[in-house]
């Protein structure tokens, strides 16, 4: 139980620390509201489920090969977020600011893309999870428990970010500062893209 509690505490700190996932969720909630932000959380959770499965079942060689295979996807994710950011910033200087629309699928894809395109997450999971397995005889069972616990914490924390960012977006919209609204959203998207780019260089 002590080992499990240590795992939970470290997981909370890791998930709550702002990174590309959080920036994607916050920027979506800030601009498009709570529902779209929560749909982005669905995307990040799906991607993390895949990464946890790879880290839990794969050998060291497989994990590294898997992460290397996402180089193209990672740079596509960087380009995607930079494009979104530039569009919002450009729109903030326009005198005709029609409300931006996005679909549920686009919101899920945004979360999925930014989370899955970060190979360092897979490498972190592969080094992190086995440290909290107490019995090799029950390795798979314990890995499943740890993975499900991690995902549960991630959903709760990411959903909190989604709700809070949507609330902040409503406050700004109510104050009729649309240009600032767009600019901050754009900066958040750009920050997510740059974060991924920095992560790529330090791998």
PASEBA-1860 file (N, C-alpha, C; in nm, 3 decimals):
! residues 203
1> XXXXXXXX> 0.082/-0.121/0.000/0.000/0.000/0.000/0.086/0.127/0.000 ~ 0.197/0.124/0.073/0.287/0.241/0.075/0.343/0.268/-0.065 ~ 0.380/0.159/-0.134/0.432/0.173/-0.269/0.326/0.229/-0.363 ~ 0.204/0.182/-0.346/0.094/0.228/-0.430/0.062/0.375/-0.403 ~ 0.066/0.416/-0.277/0.040/0.555/-0.243/0.148/0.646/-0.301 ~ 0.273/0.599/-0.298/0.382/0.677/-0.358/0.359/0.693/-0.508 ~ 0.312/0.585/-0.571/0.281/0.591/-0.714/0.172/0.695/-0.742 ~ 0.068/0.697/-0.660/-0.043/0.791/-0.680/0.004/0.936/-0.665
9> XXXXXXXX> 0.088/0.961/-0.565/0.137/1.098/-0.542/0.222/1.145/-0.659 ~ 0.313/1.059/-0.706/0.399/1.096/-0.818/0.315/1.116/-0.944 ~ 0.213/1.033/-0.962/0.126/1.046/-1.079/0.051/1.179/-1.078 ~ 0.000/1.218/-0.962/-0.072/1.345/-0.950/0.020/1.461/-0.988 ~ 0.142/1.460/-0.937/0.237/1.568/-0.967/0.269/1.571/-1.116 ~ 0.293/1.453/-1.173/0.329/1.443/-1.315/0.216/1.494/-1.404 ~ 0.093/1.453/-1.374/-0.022/1.489/-1.458/-0.060/1.635/-1.441 ~ -0.055/1.685/-1.316/-0.098/1.822/-1.289/0.001/1.926/-1.342
17> XXXXXXXX> 0.128/1.886/-1.360/0.227/1.979/-1.412/0.194/2.015/-1.557 ~ 0.179/2.144/-1.588/0.140/2.182/-1.725/0.239/2.132/-1.829 ~ 0.184/2.076/-1.934/0.261/2.026/-2.047/0.177/2.039/-2.172 ~ 0.218/1.976/-2.283/0.140/1.986/-2.407/-0.006/1.944/-2.391 ~ -0.032/1.837/-2.316/-0.171/1.792/-2.296/-0.255/1.900/-2.229 ~ -0.203/1.954/-2.120/-0.276/2.057/-2.046/-0.298/2.181/-2.132 ~ -0.196/2.221/-2.207/-0.209/2.340/-2.292/-0.316/2.318/-2.400 ~ -0.321/2.197/-2.455/-0.423/2.168/-2.556/-0.563/2.174/-2.496
25> XXXXXXXX> -0.579/2.117/-2.378/-0.709/2.117/-2.310/-0.752/2.258/-2.273 ~ -0.660/2.334/-2.215/-0.692/2.470/-2.170/-0.725/2.560/-2.288 ~ -0.649/2.551/-2.396/-0.676/2.636/-2.512/-0.810/2.604/-2.575 ~ -0.845/2.475/-2.578/-0.976/2.437/-2.633/-1.090/2.485/-2.543 ~ -1.075/2.466/-2.412/-1.178/2.511/-2.319/-1.193/2.661/-2.319 ~ -1.081/2.729/-2.328/-1.081/2.874/-2.325/-1.157/2.933/-2.443 ~ -1.140/2.871/-2.560/-1.202/2.926/-2.680/-1.336/2.863/-2.715 ~ -1.351/2.732/-2.689/-1.469/2.662/-2.739/-1.561/2.608/-2.630
33> XXXXXXXX> -1.526/2.626/-2.504/-1.618/2.588/-2.398/-1.591/2.452/-2.335 ~ -1.669/2.422/-2.233/-1.648/2.303/-2.151/-1.664/2.173/-2.228 ~ -1.768/2.162/-2.310/-1.794/2.036/-2.381/-1.679/2.000/-2.472 ~ -1.633/2.096/-2.551/-1.522/2.069/-2.643/-1.393/2.038/-2.566 ~ -1.372/2.105/-2.454/-1.252/2.077/-2.374/-1.256/1.935/-2.318 ~ -1.373/1.892/-2.271/-1.387/1.756/-2.220/-1.370/1.653/-2.331 ~ -1.411/1.689/-2.452/-1.387/1.600/-2.565/-1.238/1.591/-2.597 ~ -1.166/1.699/-2.574/-1.020/1.696/-2.590/-0.958/1.603/-2.486
41> XXXXXXXX> -1.014/1.602/-2.366/-0.968/1.510/-2.262/-0.989/1.365/-2.306 ~ -1.099/1.338/-2.374/-1.123/1.203/-2.427/-1.008/1.164/-2.521 ~ -0.966/1.258/-2.605/-0.856/1.232/-2.698/-0.725/1.205/-2.627 ~ -0.691/1.286/-2.528/-0.565/1.265/-2.456/-0.567/1.132/-2.380 ~ -0.683/1.096/-2.327/-0.696/0.970/-2.252/-0.680/0.850/-2.344 ~ -0.739/0.856/-2.462/-0.723/0.747/-2.559/-0.576/0.728/-2.596 ~ -0.507/0.840/-2.620/-0.366/0.832/-2.657/-0.282/0.776/-2.543 ~ -0.308/0.821/-2.421/-0.233/0.770/-2.306/-0.259/0.621/-2.283
49> XXXXXXXX> -0.380/0.575/-2.315/-0.411/0.433/-2.301/-0.322/0.350/-2.393 ~ -0.304/0.399/-2.514/-0.215/0.329/-2.609/-0.072/0.330/-2.558 ~ -0.027/0.446/-2.510/0.110/0.458/-2.462/0.134/0.369/-2.340 ~ 0.038/0.364/-2.249/0.051/0.277/-2.131/0.056/0.131/-2.172 ~ -0.025/0.093/-2.270/-0.025/-0.047/-2.316/0.110/-0.084/-2.376 ~ 0.166/0.007/-2.454/0.297/-0.018/-2.515/0.405/-0.029/-2.407 ~ 0.401/0.063/-2.311/0.500/0.062/-2.204/0.488/-0.061/-2.116 ~ 0.365/-0.109/-2.095/0.343/-0.223/-2.006/0.380/-0.355/-2.071
57> XXXXXXXX> 0.351/-0.370/-2.199/0.370/-0.499/-2.266/0.496/-0.507/-2.349 ~ 0.550/-0.394/-2.391/0.664/-0.396/-2.480/0.797/-0.414/-2.409 ~ 0.893/-0.472/-2.481/1.030/-0.479/-2.433/1.094/-0.342/-2.450 ~ 1.214/-0.326/-2.396/1.285/-0.199/-2.408/1.305/-0.165/-2.556 ~ 1.343/-0.267/-2.635/1.364/-0.244/-2.778/1.236/-0.198/-2.845 ~ 1.125/-0.262/-2.812/0.997/-0.229/-2.875/0.953/-0.089/-2.838 ~ 0.971/-0.053/-2.713/0.932/0.082/-2.668/1.009/0.189/-2.744 ~ 1.140/0.169/-2.758/1.221/0.267/-2.829/1.186/0.271/-2.977
65> XXXXXXXX> 1.162/0.155/-3.037/1.124/0.149/-3.178/0.990/0.219/-3.199 ~ 0.899/0.198/-3.106/0.767/0.259/-3.115/0.778/0.410/-3.108 ~ 0.857/0.460/-3.015/0.872/0.605/-3.000/0.940/0.667/-3.121 ~ 1.039/0.595/-3.178/1.107/0.647/-3.295/1.012/0.656/-3.414 ~ 0.915/0.564/-3.420/0.820/0.562/-3.530/0.727/0.682/-3.531 ~ 0.727/0.761/-3.424/0.636/0.875/-3.416/0.705/1.007/-3.446 ~ 0.822/1.002/-3.505/0.891/1.127/-3.540/0.808/1.212/-3.636 ~ 0.757/1.147/-3.741/0.679/1.222/-3.840/0.550/1.274/-3.777
73> XXXXXXXX> 0.482/1.188/-3.700/0.359/1.230/-3.635/0.384/1.345/-3.539 ~ 0.499/1.340/-3.470/0.530/1.445/-3.374/0.544/1.580/-3.443 ~ 0.617/1.581/-3.553/0.635/1.709/-3.624/0.507/1.754/-3.690 ~ 0.423/1.660/-3.730/0.292/1.697/-3.782/0.209/1.762/-3.671 ~ 0.219/1.708/-3.549/0.150/1.767/-3.435/0.200/1.908/-3.405 ~ 0.331/1.927/-3.413/0.388/2.060/-3.390/0.334/2.159/-3.493 ~ 0.335/2.119/-3.620/0.286/2.206/-3.726/0.138/2.237/-3.707 ~ 0.061/2.137/-3.663/-0.083/2.154/-3.643/-0.111/2.259/-3.536
81> XXXXXXXX> -0.042/2.252/-3.424/-0.065/2.347/-3.316/-0.014/2.486/-3.349 ~ 0.099/2.494/-3.417/0.148/2.626/-3.458/0.051/2.691/-3.556 ~ -0.006/2.611/-3.647/-0.103/2.664/-3.742/-0.227/2.717/-3.671 ~ -0.279/2.638/-3.575/-0.395/2.683/-3.499/-0.364/2.813/-3.424 ~ -0.245/2.818/-3.364/-0.207/2.936/-3.288/-0.198/3.060/-3.375 ~ -0.133/3.046/-3.490/-0.117/3.161/-3.581/-0.254/3.208/-3.630 ~ -0.344/3.113/-3.659/-0.478/3.151/-3.706/-0.552/3.234/-3.602 ~ -0.545/3.191/-3.476/-0.616/3.264/-3.371/-0.554/3.402/-3.348
89> XXXXXXXX> -0.422/3.409/-3.348/-0.354/3.537/-3.327/-0.385/3.633/-3.443 ~ -0.382/3.580/-3.566/-0.414/3.662/-3.682/-0.557/3.712/-3.675 ~ -0.647/3.626/-3.631/-0.787/3.664/-3.621/-0.809/3.774/-3.517 ~ -0.724/3.777/-3.414/-0.740/3.877/-3.308/-0.717/4.018/-3.359 ~ -0.647/4.030/-3.472/-0.620/4.163/-3.529/-0.719/4.199/-3.639 ~ -0.816/4.110/-3.660/-0.916/4.136/-3.764/-1.034/4.212/-3.705 ~ -1.090/4.299/-3.783/-1.205/4.376/-3.735/-1.335/4.296/-3.745 ~ -1.334/4.187/-3.823/-1.452/4.103/-3.838/-1.422/3.969/-3.773
97> XXXXXXXX> -1.466/3.952/-3.653/-1.435/3.832/-3.577/-1.560/3.745/-3.560 ~ -1.586/3.660/-3.658/-1.696/3.566/-3.647/-1.658/3.458/-3.547 ~ -1.752/3.410/-3.467/-1.721/3.307/-3.368/-1.664/3.183/-3.433 ~ -1.553/3.136/-3.383/-1.491/3.015/-3.436/-1.572/2.893/-3.395 ~ -1.581/2.798/-3.487/-1.656/2.677/-3.461/-1.563/2.558/-3.472 ~ -1.588/2.456/-3.394/-1.511/2.332/-3.403/-1.604/2.216/-3.372 ~ -1.571/2.101/-3.425/-1.657/1.984/-3.407/-1.607/1.898/-3.292 ~ -1.691/1.804/-3.250/-1.652/1.710/-3.145/-1.534/1.627/-3.191
105> XXXXXXXX> -1.537/1.582/-3.316/-1.428/1.501/-3.369/-1.297/1.577/-3.371 ~ -1.303/1.705/-3.408/-1.182/1.788/-3.411/-1.126/1.805/-3.270 ~ -1.213/1.819/-3.172/-1.167/1.835/-3.034/-1.100/1.709/-2.984 ~ -1.160/1.593/-3.012/-1.100/1.465/-2.972/-0.967/1.446/-3.043 ~ -0.962/1.479/-3.172/-0.839/1.463/-3.249/-0.728/1.551/-3.194 ~ -0.763/1.674/-3.155/-0.663/1.765/-3.100/-0.595/1.703/-2.978 ~ -0.675/1.651/-2.884/-0.617/1.589/-2.765/-0.540/1.464/-2.799 ~ -0.593/1.383/-2.890/-0.528/1.257/-2.928/-0.393/1.284/-2.995
113> XXXXXXXX> -0.391/1.382/-3.086/-0.270/1.412/-3.162/-0.158/1.462/-3.072 ~ -0.189/1.557/-2.985/-0.082/1.614/-2.903/-0.029/1.513/-2.802 ~ -0.116/1.427/-2.750/-0.071/1.330/-2.651/0.005/1.214/-2.715 ~ -0.047/1.162/-2.825/0.017/1.048/-2.888/0.148/1.086/-2.956 ~ 0.160/1.211/-2.999/0.280/1.252/-3.073/0.396/1.288/-2.983 ~ 0.387/1.255/-2.855/0.497/1.282/-2.762/0.562/1.150/-2.721 ~ 0.668/1.105/-2.791/0.732/0.977/-2.760/0.798/0.973/-2.623 ~ 0.831/1.090/-2.568/0.894/1.091/-2.435/0.798/1.040/-2.329
121> XXXXXXXX> 0.668/1.052/-2.353/0.570/1.000/-2.259/0.579/0.848/-2.251 ~ 0.594/0.783/-2.367/0.608/0.638/-2.370/0.733/0.595/-2.295 ~ 0.843/0.665/-2.319/0.968/0.632/-2.252/0.956/0.653/-2.101 ~ 0.883/0.756/-2.061/0.863/0.781/-1.919/0.784/0.666/-1.856 ~ 0.675/0.626/-1.922/0.593/0.517/-1.870/0.674/0.388/-1.859 ~ 0.757/0.360/-1.959/0.833/0.235/-1.959/0.933/0.230/-1.844 ~ 0.983/0.346/-1.802/1.076/0.350/-1.689/1.004/0.366/-1.556 ~ 0.885/0.426/-1.559/0.813/0.462/-1.437/0.731/0.347/-1.380
129> XXXXXXXX> 0.650/0.284/-1.462/0.558/0.182/-1.413/0.627/0.063/-1.346 ~ 0.731/0.003/-1.407/0.792/-0.116/-1.345/0.850/-0.091/-1.206 ~ 0.882/0.035/-1.175/0.941/0.065/-1.044/0.843/0.040/-0.930 ~ 0.714/0.031/-0.961/0.611/0.016/-0.858/0.545/-0.122/-0.862 ~ 0.607/-0.212/-0.935/0.560/-0.352/-0.936/0.631/-0.427/-0.825 ~ 0.556/-0.478/-0.729/0.616/-0.542/-0.612/0.647/-0.689/-0.636 ~ 0.565/-0.757/-0.715/0.582/-0.900/-0.736/0.587/-0.931/-0.886 ~ 0.698/-0.990/-0.931/0.709/-1.026/-1.072/0.610/-1.136/-1.109
137> XXXXXXXX> 0.570/-1.214/-1.010/0.473/-1.321/-1.035/0.336/-1.265/-1.074 ~ 0.306/-1.145/-1.028/0.179/-1.081/-1.059/0.203/-0.953/-1.139 ~ 0.304/-0.955/-1.224/0.346/-0.836/-1.297/0.233/-0.776/-1.379 ~ 0.169/-0.857/-1.461/0.065/-0.805/-1.551/-0.053/-0.748/-1.471 ~ -0.091/-0.817/-1.365/-0.203/-0.773/-1.282/-0.171/-0.637/-1.219 ~ -0.052/-0.624/-1.165/-0.014/-0.498/-1.099/0.000/-0.385/-1.200 ~ 0.054/-0.416/-1.319/0.068/-0.314/-1.423/-0.069/-0.261/-1.466 ~ -0.165/-0.351/-1.476/-0.301/-0.310/-1.513/-0.359/-0.217/-1.406
145> XXXXXXXX> -0.341/-0.253/-1.278/-0.391/-0.169/-1.168/-0.326/-0.031/-1.172 ~ -0.195/-0.028/-1.192/-0.123/0.100/-1.196/-0.168/0.184/-1.316 ~ -0.185/0.120/-1.431/-0.225/0.192/-1.552/-0.365/0.250/-1.538 ~ -0.458/0.171/-1.487/-0.594/0.218/-1.468/-0.597/0.333/-1.367 ~ -0.518/0.320/-1.261/-0.512/0.427/-1.160/-0.459/0.556/-1.221 ~ -0.354/0.543/-1.302/-0.294/0.660/-1.365/-0.395/0.728/-1.457 ~ -0.465/0.649/-1.537/-0.564/0.705/-1.629/-0.678/0.772/-1.553 ~ -0.720/0.712/-1.441/-0.826/0.771/-1.361/-0.786/0.908/-1.307
153> XXXXXXXX> -0.663/0.918/-1.258/-0.613/1.046/-1.208/-0.603/1.147/-1.322 ~ -0.556/1.100/-1.436/-0.541/1.189/-1.553/-0.676/1.246/-1.595 ~ -0.778/1.162/-1.599/-0.911/1.208/-1.639/-0.963/1.315/-1.542 ~ -0.947/1.290/-1.412/-0.996/1.385/-1.312/-0.924/1.520/-1.321 ~ -0.793/1.516/-1.330/-0.716/1.641/-1.334/-0.737/1.715/-1.465 ~ -0.732/1.641/-1.576/-0.752/1.705/-1.706/-0.893/1.762/-1.720 ~ -0.992/1.691/-1.667/-1.129/1.742/-1.671/-1.141/1.870/-1.588 ~ -1.068/1.877/-1.478/-1.067/1.998/-1.395/-1.010/2.116/-1.473
161> XXXXXXXX> -0.899/2.091/-1.544/-0.842/2.196/-1.630/-0.943/2.240/-1.735 ~ -1.015/2.143/-1.792/-1.114/2.174/-1.896/-1.223/2.264/-1.842 ~ -1.276/2.231/-1.727/-1.386/2.307/-1.668/-1.341/2.448/-1.629 ~ -1.224/2.457/-1.567/-1.174/2.588/-1.524/-1.141/2.678/-1.642 ~ -1.081/2.620/-1.747/-1.046/2.702/-1.863/-1.172/2.750/-1.935 ~ -1.275/2.665/-1.941/-1.402/2.705/-2.003/-1.466/2.819/-1.924 ~ -1.457/2.811/-1.793/-1.513/2.917/-1.708/-1.439/3.049/-1.730 ~ -1.307/3.040/-1.740/-1.228/3.161/-1.766/-1.262/3.220/-1.902
169> XXXXXXXX> -1.284/3.132/-2.001/-1.321/3.180/-2.133/-1.454/3.253/-2.133 ~ -1.550/3.202/-2.054/-1.680/3.267/-2.045/-1.670/3.404/-1.980 ~ -1.584/3.417/-1.881/-1.566/3.546/-1.814/-1.511/3.650/-1.911 ~ -1.413/3.609/-1.992/-1.357/3.702/-2.088/-1.458/3.738/-2.196 ~ -1.532/3.637/-2.241/-1.633/3.663/-2.343/-1.738/3.759/-2.290 ~ -1.772/3.745/-2.163/-1.871/3.832/-2.102/-1.822/3.975/-2.094 ~ -1.693/3.993/-2.086/-1.635/4.127/-2.079/-1.606/4.186/-2.217 ~ -1.644/4.112/-2.320/-1.630/4.160/-2.457/-1.487/4.197/-2.493
177> XXXXXXXX> -1.396/4.113/-2.458/-1.258/4.136/-2.499/-1.220/4.023/-2.595 ~ -1.289/4.021/-2.708/-1.273/3.912/-2.804/-1.131/3.903/-2.858 ~ -1.068/4.017/-2.881/-0.933/4.015/-2.936/-0.836/3.947/-2.839 ~ -0.847/3.982/-2.710/-0.763/3.920/-2.609/-0.794/3.770/-2.600 ~ -0.920/3.738/-2.612/-0.967/3.599/-2.610/-0.895/3.518/-2.717 ~ -0.895/3.569/-2.840/-0.831/3.501/-2.952/-0.680/3.495/-2.933 ~ -0.623/3.605/-2.886/-0.478/3.612/-2.872/-0.426/3.511/-2.770 ~ -0.494/3.504/-2.655/-0.452/3.409/-2.553/-0.468/3.265/-2.600
185> XXXXXXXX> -0.577/3.238/-2.672/-0.597/3.104/-2.726/-0.485/3.069/-2.823 ~ -0.452/3.163/-2.910/-0.344/3.140/-3.005/-0.211/3.115/-2.937 ~ -0.182/3.193/-2.834/-0.056/3.176/-2.762/-0.049/3.039/-2.693 ~ -0.162/2.991/-2.643/-0.165/2.860/-2.580/-0.136/2.750/-2.681 ~ -0.196/2.760/-2.800/-0.169/2.662/-2.905/-0.022/2.667/-2.949 ~ 0.031/2.787/-2.965/0.172/2.801/-3.003/0.262/2.741/-2.896 ~ 0.229/2.766/-2.769/0.308/2.712/-2.659/0.307/2.559/-2.661 ~ 0.191/2.499/-2.693/0.184/2.353/-2.701/0.275/2.301/-2.812
193> XXXXXXXX> 0.274/2.368/-2.926/0.360/2.326/-3.036/0.507/2.342/-3.003 ~ 0.544/2.453/-2.943/0.684/2.475/-2.906/0.730/2.377/-2.800 ~ 0.640/2.343/-2.707/0.673/2.246/-2.603/0.708/2.112/-2.666 ~ 0.628/2.070/-2.764/0.657/1.945/-2.835/0.789/1.954/-2.909 ~ 0.816/2.069/-2.970/0.941/2.086/-3.044/1.062/2.077/-2.952 ~ 1.054/2.141/-2.835/1.163/2.136/-2.737/1.184/1.994/-2.689 ~ 1.073/1.925/-2.664/1.080/1.786/-2.620/1.151/1.701/-2.723 ~ 1.125/1.726/-2.849/1.188/1.651/-2.957/1.338/1.672/-2.960
201> XXX> 1.383/1.795/-2.940/1.524/1.825/-2.947/1.601/1.764/-2.831 ~ 1.537/1.751/-2.715/1.608/1.701/-2.598/1.601/1.550/-2.586 ~ 1.530/1.482/-2.676/1.516/1.336/-2.665/1.650/1.270/-2.691
END
